[in-house]
Amino acid sequence: MSPVGTPADRLTALLAPLGGRVSAERLSDDVALWGREVDDGRYAVVVATDD
């Protein structure tokens, strides 16, 4: 199966020009979120501005 979606490092790089702090939180390792082990890259990206 080939990867689908945008890798976290690419997305954080695209969001960086918006300013503030950009971070990706890996979620793939949390079985409780998915109900089973997953082998793909699942994450949440957070952009925190100083507004």
N, CA, C and O of each residue as an XYZ file, in Angstrom:
204
protein
N       0.852     -1.174      0.000
C       0.000      0.000      0.000
C       0.899      1.239      0.000
O       1.823      1.334      0.809
N       0.640      2.168     -0.884
C       1.454      3.382     -0.949
C       0.908      4.443      0.000
O      -0.283      4.446      0.312
N       1.768      5.338      0.454
C       1.333      6.385      1.378
C       0.273      7.300      0.747
O       0.295      7.571     -0.454
N      -0.628      7.753      1.572
C      -1.673      8.671      1.143
C      -1.612      9.887      2.054
O      -1.372      9.752      3.254
N      -1.825     11.066      1.498
C      -1.823     12.265      2.319
C      -0.481     12.977      2.289
O       0.425     12.617      1.538
N      -0.384     13.982      3.117
C       0.805     14.827      3.177
C       1.639     14.453      4.395
O       1.116     14.412      5.509
N       2.927     14.177      4.204
C       3.786     13.865      5.352
C       3.853     15.052      6.331
O       3.776     16.209      5.919
N       3.996     14.754      7.603
C       4.004     15.785      8.637
C       5.087     16.831      8.411
O       4.834     18.022      8.592
N       6.288     16.411      8.021
C       7.369     17.384      7.842
C       7.074     18.344      6.684
O       7.418     19.524      6.754
N       6.448     17.848      5.636
C       6.087     18.728      4.515
C       5.000     19.717      4.930
O       5.076     20.902      4.604
N       3.992     19.231      5.648
C       2.902     20.110      6.078
C       3.402     21.180      7.049
O       3.004     22.341      6.942
N       4.261     20.810      7.989
C       4.778     21.813      8.918
C       5.619     22.853      8.179
O       5.593     24.032      8.534
N       6.364     22.432      7.157
C       7.150     23.384      6.362
C       6.238     24.331      5.589
O       6.547     25.515      5.459
N       5.125     23.826      5.078
C       4.180     24.679      4.347
C       3.488     25.688      5.265
O       3.152     26.792      4.836
N       3.277     25.311      6.520
C       2.591     26.185      7.473
C       3.523     27.179      8.158
O       3.058     28.188      8.689
N       4.808     26.917      8.156
C       5.780     27.762      8.851
C       5.702     29.239      8.462
O       5.829     30.086      9.346
N       5.501     29.597      7.192
C       5.425     31.019      6.832
C       4.255     31.778      7.466
O       4.237     33.009      7.447
N       3.285     31.060      8.025
C       2.168     31.731      8.689
C       2.601     32.407      9.980
O       1.887     33.256     10.515
N       3.755     32.035     10.472
C       4.258     32.606     11.715
C       3.848     31.765     12.901
O       2.999     30.881     12.792
N       4.446     32.044     14.006
C       4.145     31.279     15.210
C       4.913     29.977     15.255
O       5.844     29.750     14.483
N       4.500     29.130     16.178
C       5.159     27.837     16.362
C       4.332     26.751     15.692
O       3.126     26.642     15.915
N       4.991     25.956     14.874
C       4.332     24.853     14.176
C       4.932     23.556     14.700
O       6.152     23.393     14.724
N       4.076     22.643     15.116
C       4.574     21.359     15.588
C       3.634     20.250     15.151
O       2.431     20.454     14.990
N       4.206     19.083     14.965
C       3.421     17.901     14.606
C       3.475     16.925     15.770
O       4.548     16.621     16.291
N       2.330     16.448     16.165
C       2.221     15.478     17.253
C       1.854     14.132     16.644
O       0.776     13.972     16.071
N       2.753     13.175     16.773
C       2.518     11.841     16.208
C       1.411     11.134     16.989
O       1.455     11.063     18.217
N       0.431     10.619     16.273
C      -0.698      9.938     16.903
C      -0.759      8.458     16.562
O      -1.553      7.721     17.148
N       0.058      8.017     15.633
C       0.020      6.623     15.170
C       0.259      5.612     16.277
O      -0.288      4.510     16.241
N       1.062      5.973     17.251
C       1.437      5.032     18.306
C       0.372      4.852     19.381
O       0.511      3.978     20.236
N      -0.687      5.657     19.359
C      -1.723      5.594     20.388
C      -2.853      4.667     19.943
O      -3.786      5.096     19.266
N      -2.763      3.416     20.322
C      -3.739      2.400     19.922
C      -5.151      2.781     20.356
O      -6.115      2.451     19.665
N      -5.288      3.458     21.473
C      -6.606      3.832     21.975
C      -7.360      4.754     21.002
O      -8.590      4.750     20.972
N      -6.636      5.527     20.223
C      -7.291      6.417     19.256
C      -7.886      5.663     18.077
O      -8.902      6.080     17.521
N      -7.259      4.552     17.692
C      -7.635      3.856     16.461
C      -8.290      2.499     16.707
O      -8.850      1.905     15.786
N      -8.224      2.010     17.934
C      -8.832      0.723     18.236
C      -7.984     -0.464     17.795
O      -8.390     -1.615     17.955
N      -6.817     -0.186     17.244
C      -5.897     -1.221     16.800
C      -4.566     -0.568     16.477
O      -4.474      0.657     16.399
N      -3.535     -1.380     16.289
C      -2.248     -0.833     15.862
C      -2.349     -0.406     14.405
O      -2.975     -1.091     13.597
N      -1.737      0.722     14.070
C      -1.703      1.199     12.685
C      -0.246      1.319     12.261
O       0.637      1.542     13.089
N      -0.007      1.168     10.968
C       1.374      1.221     10.493
C       1.619      2.408      9.565
O       2.617      2.445      8.845
N       0.718      3.359      9.586
C       0.912      4.557      8.771
C       1.191      5.756      9.670
O       1.144      5.644     10.895
N       1.480      6.896      9.063
C       1.819      8.091      9.828
C       0.606      8.958     10.097
O       0.177      9.708      9.220
N       0.053      8.871     11.273
C      -1.093      9.693     11.668
C      -0.602     10.733     12.660
O       0.146     10.419     13.587
N      -1.024     11.964     12.461
C      -0.516     13.049     13.287
C      -1.503     14.207     13.311
O      -2.427     14.275     12.500
N      -1.293     15.101     14.243
C      -2.010     16.369     14.316
C      -0.977     17.470     14.220
O       0.073     17.391     14.858
N      -1.256     18.491     13.438
C      -0.348     19.627     13.320
C      -0.994     20.801     14.038
O      -2.171     21.098     13.835
N      -0.212     21.461     14.877
C      -0.699     22.599     15.663
C       0.113     23.819     15.289
O       1.344     23.787     15.279
N      -0.598     24.907     14.977
C       0.049     26.197     14.711
C      -0.393     27.133     15.820
O      -1.579     27.437     15.947
N       0.566     27.593     16.629
C       0.266     28.496     17.739
C       0.861     29.874     17.410
O       2.073     30.030     17.262
N      -0.019     30.850     17.301
C       0.437     32.207     17.027
C       0.443     33.014     18.318
O      -0.156     32.617     19.317
N       1.112     34.127     18.282
C       1.220     34.968     19.470
C       0.146     36.062     19.507
O       0.322     37.090     20.162
N      -0.948     35.837     18.812
C      -2.041     36.839     18.773
C      -2.677     37.029     20.109
O      -3.603     37.829     20.244
